[in-house]
């Protein structure tokens, strides 16, 4: 669907072709990424984060090495690499190799799942009712992720129409946003684990405390990060380039860029809270509204009728994240924790286990 979606926004043929090709190749890694994510979540829920950390280091190293060799052709003499065509294949290969390493080292050799009470042979536990219950949570989450990727692809198309320097600045500055997301994402992941445990234990007060504490820490981190980027924009720009035009674009667009940094990361953190509470469908609806009723039209209107430059684009992107932040905040504030706990216990079949033990 990447080609048709981008085609709606009159993307250039060359850009459309490359985007469609990249999306098709990257779709091949979805099975590996899904399995990797589920296994990692299973281990993390049992307070085992070392396997994912080790495998992530391996994957990052492998992705760098394969990229340098097959994309750039270094250090092979007379070989210039395959360029853009190899980028997606490098990522796909890395995804499958890290899954193989995780399975071989931690599941096959160390037998971690069986040590914590689950074996691969426990197929009797996989019932139709449980699969359907899982799909009710998984499908909205997957669709939400797909919507986010399509939305960013469209924003990238808007950036491409501004000019080469604007595209370069946008791509480089977005790396800063993603670096910040590493810290917030880690905090969000930890908060989700703790929150899920509190909900599973039926402790409403602890669940609320975790949400307040996690949100406070996230805002504190984001304030420090945003102020640092705002104060040292030139220094951050020089990490990517020494081109005066691009550095000046960094500086000129620093305010909307910092607003985007703050609200993008805050929205990502807040998004994890309803997910941990089992409200993935609500998160999907909020994400669709924030993206396609907020960020995309605001960005289009901003660069078309206000400022046809990176400043206008970033204000549009920031506006979409503000809308998403408001929607997610309302979802969290209006959450009925008693109903959430009952629903979680029903999914976990807690009442069934109590009945079977005769207690």
LUMKELUM-677998 format. One record per residue (C-alpha): residue number from 1; residue in one letter; chain; z, y, x. Coordinates in Angstrom, 1 decimal. Each point is the difference from the previous one (the first is absolute). Layout:
N
- NUM, A, A, Z, Y, X $
...
# end
This chain:
359
- 1, X, A, 0.0, 0.0, 0.0 $
- 2, X, A, 0.2, 2.3, 3.0 $
- 3, X, A, -3.7, 0.9, -0.1 $
- 4, X, A, -0.1, 0.8, -3.8 $
- 5, X, A, 3.3, 2.0, 0.2 $
- 6, X, A, -1.2, 2.1, 2.9 $
- 7, X, A, -3.4, 0.3, -1.6 $
- 8, X, A, 1.6, 1.8, -2.9 $
- 9, X, A, 0.9, 2.8, 2.4 $
- 10, X, A, -3.6, 0.4, 1.4 $
- 11, X, A, 0.9, -1.4, 3.4 $
- 12, X, A, -2.8, 0.2, 2.7 $
- 13, X, A, -2.0, -3.2, 0.3 $
- 14, X, A, 1.1, -0.7, 3.6 $
- 15, X, A, 3.7, 0.6, -0.8 $
- 16, X, A, -0.3, -2.2, -3.2 $
- 17, X, A, -1.7, -2.8, 1.9 $
- 18, X, A, 2.6, 0.0, 2.8 $
- 19, X, A, 2.9, 0.2, -2.5 $
- 20, X, A, -1.3, -2.9, -2.1 $
- 21, X, A, -0.6, -2.1, 3.1 $
- 22, X, A, 3.5, 0.7, 1.3 $
- 23, X, A, 1.6, -0.7, -3.3 $
- 24, X, A, -1.9, -3.4, -0.4 $
- 25, X, A, 1.1, -1.1, 3.5 $
- 26, X, A, 3.6, 1.2, -0.5 $
- 27, X, A, 0.2, -1.9, -3.3 $
- 28, X, A, -0.2, -3.2, 2.0 $
- 29, X, A, 3.4, 0.5, 1.4 $
- 30, X, A, 1.7, 0.3, -3.4 $
- 31, X, A, 1.0, -3.7, -0.2 $
- 32, X, A, 1.6, 0.2, 3.5 $
- 33, X, A, 1.7, 3.3, -0.7 $
- 34, X, A, 1.3, -1.2, -3.3 $
- 35, X, A, 1.5, -3.2, 1.5 $
- 36, X, A, 1.4, 1.9, 2.9 $
- 37, X, A, 1.6, 2.5, -2.3 $
- 38, X, A, 1.6, -2.7, -2.2 $
- 39, X, A, 1.3, -2.0, 2.9 $
- 40, X, A, 1.4, 3.1, 1.6 $
- 41, X, A, 1.7, 1.0, -3.3 $
- 42, X, A, 1.5, -3.4, -0.4 $
- 43, X, A, 1.4, 0.1, 3.5 $
- 44, X, A, 1.2, 3.6, -0.3 $
- 45, X, A, 1.8, -0.8, -3.3 $
- 46, X, A, 2.0, -2.6, 2.1 $
- 47, X, A, 0.8, 2.7, 2.6 $
- 48, X, A, -2.6, -1.3, 2.5 $
- 49, X, A, -2.1, 2.8, 1.3 $
- 50, X, A, -0.5, -1.2, 3.6 $
- 51, X, A, -3.1, -2.2, -0.8 $
- 52, X, A, -1.9, 2.9, -1.6 $
- 53, X, A, 1.0, 2.3, 2.8 $
- 54, X, A, -1.2, -2.5, 2.7 $
- 55, X, A, -3.2, -0.7, -1.8 $
- 56, X, A, -0.7, 3.7, -0.6 $
- 57, X, A, 0.2, 0.7, 3.7 $
- 58, X, A, -2.4, -2.8, 0.7 $
- 59, X, A, -2.4, 1.3, -2.7 $
- 60, X, A, 0.1, 3.6, 1.3 $
- 61, X, A, -0.7, -1.2, 3.6 $
- 62, X, A, -2.8, -2.3, -1.2 $
- 63, X, A, -1.6, 2.7, -2.2 $
- 64, X, A, 0.0, 2.4, 3.0 $
- 65, X, A, -1.5, -2.5, 2.4 $
- 66, X, A, -2.7, -1.3, -2.4 $
- 67, X, A, -0.8, 3.6, -1.0 $
- 68, X, A, -0.5, 1.2, 3.6 $
- 69, X, A, -2.2, -3.0, 0.9 $
- 70, X, A, -2.1, -0.5, -3.1 $
- 71, X, A, -0.1, 3.6, -1.4 $
- 72, X, A, -0.2, 1.9, 3.3 $
- 73, X, A, -1.3, -2.7, 2.3 $
- 74, X, A, 2.6, 0.7, 2.7 $
- 75, X, A, 0.4, -1.4, 2.7 $
- 76, X, A, -3.2, -2.1, -0.2 $
- 77, X, A, -2.8, 1.5, 2.2 $
- 78, X, A, -3.2, 0.6, -1.9 $
- 79, X, A, 1.6, -0.6, -3.4 $
- 80, X, A, 0.5, 3.1, -2.2 $
- 81, X, A, 1.8, -1.9, -2.8 $
- 82, X, A, -1.1, -0.4, -3.5 $
- 83, X, A, 1.4, 3.3, -1.2 $
- 84, X, A, 0.9, 0.6, -3.6 $
- 85, X, A, -1.3, -3.3, -1.2 $
- 86, X, A, 2.7, -1.9, 2.0 $
- 87, X, A, 3.0, 2.1, -1.2 $
- 88, X, A, 0.5, -1.9, -3.3 $
- 89, X, A, -0.5, -3.4, 1.6 $
- 90, X, A, 2.6, 0.8, 2.7 $
- 91, X, A, 2.6, 0.8, -2.7 $
- 92, X, A, -0.9, -3.1, -2.0 $
- 93, X, A, 0.3, -2.2, 3.1 $
- 94, X, A, 3.4, 1.5, 0.8 $
- 95, X, A, 1.3, -0.6, -3.5 $
- 96, X, A, -0.8, -3.7, 0.1 $
- 97, X, A, 1.2, -0.5, 3.5 $
- 98, X, A, 3.4, 1.6, -0.7 $
- 99, X, A, 0.3, -2.3, -3.1 $
- 100, X, A, -0.7, -3.0, 2.1 $
- 101, X, A, 2.5, 1.1, 2.7 $
- 102, X, A, 2.7, 0.6, -2.7 $
- 103, X, A, -0.6, -3.4, -1.6 $
- 104, X, A, -0.2, -1.9, 3.3 $
- 105, X, A, 2.9, 1.6, 1.8 $
- 106, X, A, 2.5, 0.6, -2.8 $
- 107, X, A, -0.9, -2.4, -2.8 $
- 108, X, A, -1.5, -3.1, 1.8 $
- 109, X, A, 2.0, 0.1, 3.2 $
- 110, X, A, 3.3, 1.5, -1.1 $
- 111, X, A, -0.1, -1.2, -3.6 $
- 112, X, A, 1.7, 3.2, -1.2 $
- 113, X, A, -0.9, -0.4, -3.7 $
- 114, X, A, 1.7, -3.5, -0.2 $
- 115, X, A, 3.1, 1.4, 1.8 $
- 116, X, A, 0.5, 2.5, -2.8 $
- 117, X, A, -0.6, -2.5, -2.8 $
- 118, X, A, -3.7, 0.1, -0.7 $
- 119, X, A, -2.7, -2.4, 1.2 $
- 120, X, A, -3.7, 0.1, -0.3 $
- 121, X, A, 0.1, -3.3, -1.9 $
- 122, X, A, 2.0, 1.5, -2.9 $
- 123, X, A, -3.0, 0.2, -2.2 $
- 124, X, A, 2.1, -1.0, -3.0 $
- 125, X, A, 1.5, 3.5, 0.1 $
- 126, X, A, -3.4, 1.6, -0.6 $
- 127, X, A, -0.4, -0.1, -3.8 $
- 128, X, A, -2.4, 1.8, -2.3 $
- 129, X, A, 2.7, 2.2, -1.4 $
- 130, X, A, 1.1, 1.1, 3.4 $
- 131, X, A, -3.5, 0.7, 1.2 $
- 132, X, A, -0.7, 2.1, -3.1 $
- 133, X, A, 3.3, 1.9, 0.6 $
- 134, X, A, -1.1, 0.6, 3.5 $
- 135, X, A, -3.4, 1.2, -1.0 $
- 136, X, A, 1.6, 2.6, -2.4 $
- 137, X, A, 1.5, 1.6, 3.0 $
- 138, X, A, -2.8, -0.7, 2.5 $
- 139, X, A, -3.1, 1.1, -1.9 $
- 140, X, A, 1.2, 3.6, -0.7 $
- 141, X, A, 1.2, 0.3, 3.6 $
- 142, X, A, -3.4, -1.1, 1.3 $
- 143, X, A, -1.9, 2.3, -2.3 $
- 144, X, A, 2.2, 2.9, 1.1 $
- 145, X, A, -0.8, -0.7, 3.6 $
- 146, X, A, -3.7, -0.2, -0.8 $
- 147, X, A, 0.2, 3.3, -1.8 $
- 148, X, A, 1.6, 1.6, 3.0 $
- 149, X, A, -2.7, -1.2, 2.3 $
- 150, X, A, -2.8, 1.2, -2.3 $
- 151, X, A, 1.8, 3.3, -0.4 $
- 152, X, A, 0.2, 0.6, 3.8 $
- 153, X, A, -3.6, -1.1, 0.3 $
- 154, X, A, -1.0, 2.8, -2.4 $
- 155, X, A, 2.1, 2.5, 1.8 $
- 156, X, A, -1.7, -1.0, 3.2 $
- 157, X, A, -3.3, 0.7, -1.7 $
- 158, X, A, 1.2, 3.4, -0.9 $
- 159, X, A, 1.0, 0.6, 3.6 $
- 160, X, A, -3.3, -1.2, 1.3 $
- 161, X, A, -1.8, 2.7, -2.1 $
- 162, X, A, 2.0, 2.8, 1.7 $
- 163, X, A, -1.5, -0.5, 3.5 $
- 164, X, A, 0.5, -2.0, 3.2 $
- 165, X, A, 2.9, 2.0, 1.3 $
- 166, X, A, 1.8, -0.2, -3.3 $
- 167, X, A, -0.5, -3.8, -0.1 $
- 168, X, A, 1.3, -0.4, 3.5 $
- 169, X, A, 3.0, 2.2, -0.8 $
- 170, X, A, 0.7, -1.8, -3.2 $
- 171, X, A, -0.1, -3.5, 1.6 $
- 172, X, A, 2.1, 1.1, 2.9 $
- 173, X, A, 2.6, 1.8, -2.0 $
- 174, X, A, 0.2, -2.9, -2.4 $
- 175, X, A, 1.2, -2.1, 2.9 $
- 176, X, A, 3.0, 2.2, 0.2 $
- 177, X, A, 0.7, -0.7, -3.7 $
- 178, X, A, -0.3, -3.7, 0.6 $
- 179, X, A, 2.3, 0.1, 3.1 $
- 180, X, A, 2.6, 1.7, -2.2 $
- 181, X, A, -0.6, -2.7, -2.6 $
- 182, X, A, 1.1, -2.6, 2.5 $
- 183, X, A, 3.6, 1.3, 0.0 $
- 184, X, A, 0.1, 0.6, -3.8 $
- 185, X, A, -1.7, -3.4, -0.7 $
- 186, X, A, 2.7, -1.8, 2.1 $
- 187, X, A, 2.7, 1.8, -1.9 $
- 188, X, A, -1.7, -0.8, -3.3 $
- 189, X, A, -0.3, -3.6, 0.8 $
- 190, X, A, 3.7, -0.3, 0.9 $
- 191, X, A, 1.0, 1.8, -3.1 $
- 192, X, A, -2.2, -2.3, -2.2 $
- 193, X, A, 1.7, -3.1, 1.5 $
- 194, X, A, 3.5, 1.4, -0.6 $
- 195, X, A, -0.9, 1.3, -3.5 $
- 196, X, A, -1.5, -3.4, -1.0 $
- 197, X, A, 3.2, -1.7, 1.2 $
- 198, X, A, 2.1, 2.4, -2.0 $
- 199, X, A, -2.1, -0.5, -3.2 $
- 200, X, A, 0.1, -3.8, 0.5 $
- 201, X, A, 3.8, 0.2, 0.3 $
- 202, X, A, 0.1, 2.1, -3.2 $
- 203, X, A, 1.8, 2.9, 1.8 $
- 204, X, A, -1.3, 3.2, -1.7 $
- 205, X, A, 2.3, 2.3, 1.9 $
- 206, X, A, -1.1, -1.4, 3.4 $
- 207, X, A, -3.7, 0.2, -1.1 $
- 208, X, A, 0.4, 3.7, -0.9 $
- 209, X, A, 1.9, 0.7, 3.3 $
- 210, X, A, -2.8, -1.6, 2.1 $
- 211, X, A, -2.6, 2.1, -1.8 $
- 212, X, A, 1.9, 3.2, 0.6 $
- 213, X, A, 0.8, -0.8, 3.6 $
- 214, X, A, -3.6, -1.1, 0.8 $
- 215, X, A, -1.5, 3.1, -1.6 $
- 216, X, A, 2.4, 2.3, 1.8 $
- 217, X, A, -0.8, -1.6, 3.4 $
- 218, X, A, -3.7, 0.2, -0.7 $
- 219, X, A, 0.1, 3.6, -1.0 $
- 220, X, A, 2.0, 0.8, 3.2 $
- 221, X, A, -2.5, -1.8, 2.2 $
- 222, X, A, -3.0, 1.7, -1.7 $
- 223, X, A, 1.5, 3.4, 0.3 $
- 224, X, A, 0.6, -0.5, 3.7 $
- 225, X, A, -3.5, -1.4, 0.5 $
- 226, X, A, -1.7, 2.6, -2.1 $
- 227, X, A, 1.7, 2.9, 1.8 $
- 228, X, A, -0.9, -1.5, 3.4 $
- 229, X, A, -3.7, -0.3, -0.9 $
- 230, X, A, 0.1, 3.5, -1.5 $
- 231, X, A, 1.6, 1.5, 3.1 $
- 232, X, A, -2.0, -2.0, 2.6 $
- 233, X, A, -3.4, -0.3, -1.7 $
- 234, X, A, -1.9, 0.9, 3.2 $
- 235, X, A, 1.8, -2.6, 2.0 $
- 236, X, A, -0.7, -2.7, -2.5 $
- 237, X, A, -3.6, 1.0, -0.1 $
- 238, X, A, -0.3, -0.2, 3.7 $
- 239, X, A, 1.0, -3.7, -0.2 $
- 240, X, A, -3.4, -0.7, -1.6 $
- 241, X, A, -2.3, 2.6, 1.5 $
- 242, X, A, -0.4, 3.1, 2.2 $
- 243, X, A, -2.9, 1.4, -2.0 $
- 244, X, A, 1.0, 3.6, -0.9 $
- 245, X, A, -1.8, -0.1, -3.4 $
- 246, X, A, 1.9, -3.2, -1.1 $
- 247, X, A, 3.3, 1.3, 1.3 $
- 248, X, A, -0.4, 3.2, -1.9 $
- 249, X, A, -0.8, -2.0, -3.2 $
- 250, X, A, 3.2, -1.8, 0.5 $
- 251, X, A, 1.9, 3.2, 0.2 $
- 252, X, A, -1.8, 1.6, -2.9 $
- 253, X, A, 0.7, -2.9, -2.3 $
- 254, X, A, 3.5, -0.8, 1.2 $
- 255, X, A, 1.8, 1.2, -3.2 $
- 256, X, A, -1.9, -2.2, -2.5 $
- 257, X, A, -0.1, -2.8, 2.5 $
- 258, X, A, 3.8, 0.1, 0.3 $
- 259, X, A, 0.4, 0.1, -3.8 $
- 260, X, A, -2.2, -3.1, -0.2 $
- 261, X, A, 2.1, -1.7, 2.7 $
- 262, X, A, 3.2, 0.7, -1.9 $
- 263, X, A, -1.1, -1.0, -3.5 $
- 264, X, A, -2.2, -2.9, 1.1 $
- 265, X, A, 2.8, -1.7, 1.8 $
- 266, X, A, 2.6, 0.8, -2.7 $
- 267, X, A, -2.4, -1.4, -2.6 $
- 268, X, A, -0.4, -3.2, 2.0 $
- 269, X, A, 3.8, -0.4, 0.3 $
- 270, X, A, 0.5, 0.7, -3.7 $
- 271, X, A, -2.7, -2.5, -0.9 $
- 272, X, A, 1.9, -2.8, 1.6 $
- 273, X, A, 3.0, 0.5, -2.3 $
- 274, X, A, -1.7, -1.0, -3.4 $
- 275, X, A, -1.8, -2.8, 1.9 $
- 276, X, A, 3.4, -1.4, 1.1 $
- 277, X, A, 1.2, 0.3, -3.6 $
- 278, X, A, -3.0, -2.0, -1.2 $
- 279, X, A, -1.9, 2.9, -1.6 $
- 280, X, A, -3.3, -0.4, 1.8 $
- 281, X, A, -2.0, 0.7, -3.1 $
- 282, X, A, 1.7, 3.4, -0.4 $
- 283, X, A, -0.7, 0.7, 3.7 $
- 284, X, A, -3.6, -0.8, -0.6 $
- 285, X, A, -0.3, 2.4, -2.9 $
- 286, X, A, 1.7, 2.8, 2.0 $
- 287, X, A, -2.2, -0.6, 3.0 $
- 288, X, A, -3.2, 0.1, -2.1 $
- 289, X, A, 1.1, 3.3, -1.6 $
- 290, X, A, 1.1, 1.5, 3.3 $
- 291, X, A, -3.3, -1.0, 1.7 $
- 292, X, A, -2.7, 0.3, -2.7 $
- 293, X, A, 1.5, 2.7, -2.2 $
- 294, X, A, 1.6, 1.8, 2.9 $
- 295, X, A, -1.1, -0.4, 3.6 $
- 296, X, A, -3.7, -0.6, -0.4 $
- 297, X, A, -0.8, 2.7, -2.6 $
- 298, X, A, 2.3, 2.5, 1.7 $
- 299, X, A, -1.6, -0.6, 3.4 $
- 300, X, A, -3.5, 0.3, -1.6 $
- 301, X, A, 0.8, 3.2, -1.8 $
- 302, X, A, 1.8, 1.5, 3.0 $
- 303, X, A, -2.9, -0.4, 2.4 $
- 304, X, A, -2.7, 0.7, -2.6 $
- 305, X, A, 1.4, 3.2, -1.6 $
- 306, X, A, 2.8, 1.3, 2.2 $
- 307, X, A, -0.1, -0.8, 3.8 $
- 308, X, A, -2.9, -2.1, 1.3 $
- 309, X, A, 1.9, -1.1, 3.0 $
- 310, X, A, 2.8, -2.2, 1.2 $
- 311, X, A, 2.6, 2.3, -1.4 $
- 312, X, A, -1.3, -0.4, -3.5 $
- 313, X, A, -0.3, -3.8, 0.4 $
- 314, X, A, 3.6, -0.4, 1.3 $
- 315, X, A, 1.4, 2.1, -2.8 $
- 316, X, A, -1.8, -2.2, -2.5 $
- 317, X, A, 1.3, -3.1, 1.7 $
- 318, X, A, 3.5, 1.4, 0.1 $
- 319, X, A, -0.2, 0.9, -3.7 $
- 320, X, A, -0.8, -3.6, -0.9 $
- 321, X, A, 3.0, -1.2, 2.0 $
- 322, X, A, 2.3, 2.5, -1.7 $
- 323, X, A, -1.2, -1.3, -3.4 $
- 324, X, A, 0.6, -3.6, 1.1 $
- 325, X, A, 3.5, 0.9, 1.3 $
- 326, X, A, 0.9, 1.6, -3.3 $
- 327, X, A, -1.2, -3.0, -2.0 $
- 328, X, A, 1.8, -2.5, 2.2 $
- 329, X, A, 3.2, 2.1, -0.1 $
- 330, X, A, -0.1, 0.0, -3.8 $
- 331, X, A, -0.6, -3.8, 0.0 $
- 332, X, A, 3.1, -0.5, 2.2 $
- 333, X, A, 2.2, 2.4, -1.9 $
- 334, X, A, -0.8, -1.5, -3.3 $
- 335, X, A, 0.5, -3.6, 1.2 $
- 336, X, A, 2.3, -2.2, -2.2 $
- 337, X, A, 1.8, -1.9, 2.7 $
- 338, X, A, 1.6, -2.4, -2.5 $
- 339, X, A, -3.4, -1.0, -1.3 $
- 340, X, A, -1.4, -0.3, 3.5 $
- 341, X, A, 2.8, -2.3, 1.1 $
- 342, X, A, -0.4, -2.2, -3.1 $
- 343, X, A, -3.8, -0.2, 0.7 $
- 344, X, A, 0.6, -0.9, 3.7 $
- 345, X, A, 2.5, -2.7, -1.0 $
- 346, X, A, -2.5, -1.4, -2.5 $
- 347, X, A, -2.7, -0.1, 2.7 $
- 348, X, A, 2.4, -1.7, 2.4 $
- 349, X, A, 1.0, -2.5, -2.7 $
- 350, X, A, 3.7, 0.7, 0.7 $
- 351, X, A, 1.0, -0.9, -3.5 $
- 352, X, A, -1.9, -3.3, 0.2 $
- 353, X, A, 1.8, -0.9, 3.2 $
- 354, X, A, 3.4, 0.8, -1.6 $
- 355, X, A, -0.8, -2.1, -3.1 $
- 356, X, A, -1.1, -2.9, 2.2 $
- 357, X, A, 3.2, 0.0, 2.0 $
- 358, X, A, 2.0, -0.1, -3.3 $
- 359, X, A, 2.0, 3.2, 0.8 $
# end
